[in-house]
Amino acid sequence: MVFKLTKKLEFPNPHYGDEDGLLAVGGDLSIDRLILAYSNGIFPWYAFRENEIQWWCPLDRFVIFPSEIHISHSMHTLIRKEKYKLTFNQAFQEVIQACGQLRSHQEGAWLGKDMIEAYTRLYRQGFAASVEVWDQEHLVGGLYGVSMGGCFFGESMFSLVPNASKLALIHLATTFQTLGGVMIDCQFETPHLLAMGGKHISYEEYMQYIES
């Protein structure tokens, strides 16, 4: 069942949503609603170029535990070369804009103006973060997401050169682990993320990490 949200700040029980994870439509992208959503494993996801917000909460969660990030031999080699510089929160706006431009040419989720503004507000309040990959002064890759407690909820990533998004994810995982982070939510499985150590866990186990 897909629920229609009102102005009231609440979400239905995720167990009542559709089998594919679609839980509700409507509502808004206020900071309070977004924080409530992520605190319950729910995230907004616009259908391609449609105006109504979709809220998703798959009960089969795909995550990466920072301590289990898989770094291939080729990625180890690339990291050792130190060809690229990696930073945190040095160009959040540029990263999310680059992710938006990438998605504008793809089917699937639509990262439009409202979403960009909403996550920028979260960033300014300390609830969102970005990882940047630089080739000299040029931004060539990165990712952004929501950071709450010991969990990072990945939203999108981009690469303008080979392996830049992988570098960003590895940097996020290794740094997050040293800071006590316990879980990176990948939202949906992709071959790219599966190869880097992604795994499926139940919603119940997932919520234990969020609430810990």
URDA-V562797 format. One record per backbone hydrogen bond with DSSP energy under -0.5 kcal/mol. CO is the residue of the C=O (numbers start at 0). NH is the residue of the N-H. If there is no record, write none. Layout:
co = (CO;CO)
nh = (NH;NH)
This chain:
co = (0;2;2;4;7;12;13;17;20;21;22;23;24;29;30;31;32;33;34;35;36;36;37;42;45;46;51;52;53;53;54;54;55;58;58;60;60;61;61;62;63;63;64;65;68;69;71;72;73;74;75;76;77;77;78;84;86;90;91;92;93;94;95;96;97;98;99;101;102;108;109;111;112;113;114;115;116;117;118;119;120;121;121;122;126;128;129;130;131;132;132;133;133;134;137;137;139;139;140;141;142;143;143;144;145;145;147;149;149;150;151;151;152;155;157;160;162;163;164;165;166;167;168;169;170;171;172;173;174;175;176;182;182;183;183;184;185;189;190;191;192;193;195;198;200;201;202;203;204;205;206;207)
nh = (2;4;24;26;9;15;16;20;56;17;2;54;4;33;34;35;36;37;38;39;39;41;40;55;109;49;46;25;44;55;22;23;42;60;202;62;200;185;186;198;65;183;67;68;70;71;75;76;77;78;79;80;81;82;81;133;131;94;95;96;97;98;99;100;101;102;103;104;105;110;111;115;116;117;118;119;120;121;122;123;124;126;127;125;146;144;88;142;86;139;140;84;135;137;134;139;159;160;132;157;130;154;155;128;147;152;150;181;182;147;153;184;145;143;141;163;166;167;168;169;170;171;172;173;174;175;176;177;178;180;179;151;184;63;185;153;187;193;194;195;197;196;69;62;60;205;206;207;208;209;210;211)
